[in-house]
């Protein structure tokens, strides 16, 4: 495992949507624990989101591991972990006032749990078209927010759009995240009122 403080994959949204490439007019998504089918030719099945959530919860209880993460007052730091079933996992610190900005994790499902401090998650309870757009006007009532304290976590499905923030003015937060399959890309968005705009697509080589 190695620590870093350059741009990193953002964590995943609160529990969430679970369909692949849904049409733009699909009904609002709901939080769910969803099984992800195994890949042909592999011996072990892919981990479910319930298994990812169990992993991040157990890892967040490892006080020695959490204490080993260097804290930087200026920016996030992280350690790459070995996730279950070939998943991608991270231990991440959040200085006061830091956040991810709006983003999704493309085809990956995921989970995260707070190991120290608290994090606020803003998410969209709607399934967005996965490709072919730059700007979307969001419907009323799609915004969700939750404050996750130490020991609390959530799982989410594919194409989950959210942002995660440490709103504390003085306390670091630390969280554990896991994604399956390993992140193929992260799409980053800007938001002005009801308008969501795709700004950037990052690939694994951009953060590893």
Order of alpha helices (4+ residues) and beta strands (2+ residues): beta-alpha-alpha-beta-beta-beta-beta-beta-beta-beta-beta-beta-beta-beta-beta
